[in-house]
Amino acid sequence: GIDIPENLEMDEDFNLLRPVSKCPHCQRTMGFIPKAGIMEYLKTMDPEEREAREKGLWKHLSGLVYKMLDRDEHIYEDFDIPRHWMKVEGIDPHDAKATCYLFGAISPEEIEIFGKVRHRIYFYDYLLLKDLDIDTMVRKIRVKREHHGYSKPKWVVMDAKYGTRTEMEGKCWEDELRMRGLGYIRLSQSKPGDVELGHKMVREYMRFHHSTMTGEDKPGLLFAQEGCRGMGGPIHHMFNYQYDPKRDKPDDTFKDFPDVVRYICLEQPVYKSPEAERKVVDILEKRKKAAYGVRRRGMM
């Protein structure tokens, strides 16, 4: 935990009355933070991190990774996702077990994530793809998209570790899915050792955020009650995702969909309307035609 040396002299407001230049235990030269400063610092942490820093209850003893998850707050009644909401998808590919595929939508509702304007994420459907070849997987993904009224998402984020390697005949997941036109694929930003940073980002999304568009306060990340239910599904995994008490990392049992959620949150998606997208395309097309015209005139 956080120890306040006994030989510190403070007034009633916890201000230092005399400087301390050396550690009273090891005699190393260093400074000390007043208790008031420590309390202010602790207020900036999420509950899990504060519990670890203040009480010494580190993550390998902390049980569930997302203690703040609440079925009454983070699960919503299914509705038809509006066509103009920005669709995003995430995939956690595996060779030996089921590949997890998650469908999400970015709404126009503004929220604030670590001081930046972002938008609320609604996870509304998923696929468990086991013992299937890649062609069959892609067909199932396309059928699910068609069911929800669109053909391609804004992007698909994929686990970087497995996306660039595979055990199946020396082929690469990323290349195989790109070849089949699955969509614009991004490799996840999560690197080895960065999992806790990703957890912190997901917790930030799970907090209640005020939307100026709707005037409502609700979490920045939500799961569909029916679309995400079922054994081995996103809700099942998220609510059972926990640390392995024997290792300094989460247990593998329920980690697949939490991994996908983490990849998507780390992208911090920003909503872009179809109209805005069309304007960008029109501008690029005009610039392309203008540049082509200049080149032609220069050749004459």
Disulfide bonds with the S-S distance in Angstrom:
none
